[in-house]
Amino acid sequence: MKAKAVFYHAGCPICVTAEQSIANAIDPSRYDLEFVHLGEEKARVAEAESVGVKSVPALLIDDTPFHINFGASISDLK
C-alpha cells in the first residue's frame, strides 16, 4: 500500500516551482501525491492547518508537514 503525500500551496511563483520539483522528486510507486492549491480550495485551509501546516508551500508526508521556503502564512489564506 502506498503512503499518501499532500503538497499544499497558494499558487505563487515559489509554490509553482516547488510543485514541479516535488512532482519530479516523489516516487509515484511509493506515494500517492496530491496537490492542493489553497487559493482555489479555501475549504481545505482548515484541513492543512489541522495537520500542522503553518505556511505554504508545504509537503505533508506520513502525517508530518515539511515547510519549503516561505510563500505565505496559512493565516493569510483564510
C-alpha positions as CSV (number, residue, x, y, z in Angstrom):
1,M,0.0,0.0,0.0
2,K,1.3,3.4,-1.0
3,A,1.7,6.2,1.6
4,K,-0.1,9.5,1.0
5,A,1.7,12.8,0.4
6,V,0.0,16.1,0.0
7,F,1.6,19.3,-1.3
8,Y,-0.2,22.4,-0.1
9,H,0.4,25.6,-1.9
10,A,-1.1,29.0,-2.7
11,G,-0.2,29.2,-6.4
12,C,2.5,31.8,-6.1
13,P,5.7,31.5,-8.3
14,I,7.6,29.9,-5.4
15,C,4.8,27.4,-4.9
16,V,4.6,26.5,-8.6
17,T,8.3,25.9,-8.8
18,A,8.2,23.8,-5.7
19,E,5.2,21.8,-7.1
20,Q,7.2,21.0,-10.2
21,S,10.2,19.9,-8.2
22,I,8.1,17.8,-5.8
23,A,6.3,16.1,-8.7
24,N,9.7,15.1,-10.2
25,A,11.2,14.0,-6.8
26,I,8.4,11.9,-5.2
27,D,8.5,8.3,-6.2
28,P,5.0,7.5,-7.5
29,S,5.4,3.8,-6.7
30,R,5.8,4.7,-3.0
31,Y,3.4,7.7,-2.6
32,D,0.0,8.8,-3.8
33,L,0.8,12.5,-4.3
34,E,-2.0,15.1,-4.2
35,F,-1.5,18.8,-5.0
36,V,-3.8,21.2,-3.1
37,H,-4.0,24.8,-4.3
38,L,-5.3,26.5,-1.1
39,G,-6.0,29.7,-3.0
40,E,-8.6,27.8,-5.1
41,E,-9.7,25.3,-2.5
42,K,-10.4,27.6,0.5
43,A,-12.4,24.8,2.2
44,R,-9.2,22.8,2.7
45,V,-7.3,25.5,4.6
46,A,-8.6,24.2,7.9
47,E,-7.5,20.7,6.9
48,A,-4.0,21.9,6.2
49,E,-3.9,23.8,9.5
50,S,-5.2,20.8,11.4
51,V,-2.2,18.6,10.2
52,G,0.3,21.3,11.2
53,V,0.8,23.3,8.1
54,K,1.9,26.8,9.2
55,S,2.9,28.2,5.8
56,V,2.9,27.3,2.2
57,P,4.4,25.7,0.2
58,A,4.4,22.6,2.5
59,L,4.6,18.9,1.8
60,L,2.8,16.5,4.2
61,I,4.3,13.0,4.2
62,D,3.2,10.4,6.7
63,D,1.3,13.0,8.7
64,T,4.4,15.2,9.1
65,P,4.5,18.6,7.5
66,F,7.7,19.8,5.8
67,H,7.7,23.6,5.2
68,I,9.5,24.6,2.0
69,N,10.7,28.2,1.8
70,F,8.1,30.7,2.9
71,G,5.5,31.8,0.4
72,A,2.5,32.7,2.7
73,S,1.3,32.1,6.2
74,I,-1.6,29.7,6.5
75,S,-3.5,32.5,8.3
76,D,-3.1,34.7,5.1
77,L,-5.1,32.1,3.2
78,K,-8.2,32.2,5.4
